[in-house]
């Protein structure tokens, strides 16, 4: 075989390999999108990273989960969960505001149901959610410049068995992805980079 033929063969093999990898990642990202389309996140963002602001953020979390931990139990789809969240925004806001005031904080609280970008997150050591844009109940405390706390409020992972609740809304591909985070660690990282680039281009 001539050098030219060898180079052409090498180029063809390289192209085929790259194409196969890209197709594999495209399929994986499509499966990740199915997860994103089924999940409603709860996202509580602290006023700042000060010790006091971070502590009161946890108090707000506890108060919200105590009052509304089972709010979405009657929902069977993401759309139904979003409607329930929208209907309860005033109550969620009032509970968060009252908790702040009881602990000596007078800054504002905003609650919204809106798309939010997340990196790849591991919940409770055995549930991995891929990076990307999810619908979320966002609780913004004060300037919302601090570290955040998150969980999944639909299906209800904030309380109860994460694995059982996720099983109720995800198909087999979705369950395979969220329950095998270590197996897909490299792919999750690539998807995270891809989602970050996509967000910047918008």
Secondary structure, 3 states (H helix, E strand, C coil): CCHHHHHHHHHHHHHHHHHHHHHHHHHHHHHHHHHHCCCEEEEEECCCCCHHHHHHHHHHHHHHHHHHCCCCCCCCCHHHHHHHHHHCHHHHHHHHHHHHHHCCCCCCEEEEEEEEEECCEEECCCEEECCEEEEEEEEEECCCCCCEEEEEEECCCCCCCHHHHHHCCCCHHHHHHHHCCCCCHHHHHHHHHHHHHHHHHC
